[in-house]
């Protein structure tokens, strides 16, 4: 469960896993972004990768950013 704090929700937060997500992929098939929307706002999580011996490995920890 990932909690996003926002004044758009009566409780002051939303659970990102309870909302529909849309996904975008890089040319090599790796996940580029995950997006969710709630109350007219959109949050995007961007994924980064490092090439290790020809294999794309996730790098860093993606976080939700309000657009």
N, C-alpha and C positions, 0 to 999 in steps of 0.2 A: 504494500500500500504506500502510495506517495501522496502526501498531503500538500496542497497548495493553498497558502493563506491569501484570501481575497475578500474585499468588502462587497463583492457581488453576490455572495452567499449569505443567507440569514444567519448561518452558524459561524461565519467568518472564515470558512475553509471549504475546500472541495477535495475529494479523493480522485486523483487522475485515473485510477483503474476502474472507476465506476462510469466513466464517460467514453463514448465512442472515439476511437483514434483514427487518424489517417496517416499514411506512411509514404515517404519518398525514398527512392533508392539511388545509389551511385551507379555509374556505368558498369562497375564490376560486380554488382548485385548486393553490395553491402548496404545496410540501412544508413540513410543520410539524415533524415529527420522524422520525428513523430510529432503530430499536432493534435491538440484537443481544443474544444471551444466550450464556453459556458457563459451565459448571461451577456452575450455580445462581445466577449473578449476571447482572444486566442492565445494559447501558450504553445511554444515550440521547444522541443528537445533536440539538439543537434549532436550527432555522433561523429567522432574523429577516429582515425585509424593510423597505425604505423605499420609499414611494410617490414616484416621480419622474415628474411630468407624466402621472399616471394609470397608470403602469406600475410593478409591484412589482419592485424591484431587490434582490438579496441584499445584506444589510449585515452586517458583521462576519464572523468566521470561526468556524463551528460546531466544537465540540470534544466528544469523548466524555466523558460524566459517568456514573460508576457510581451506580446507584440504590440 
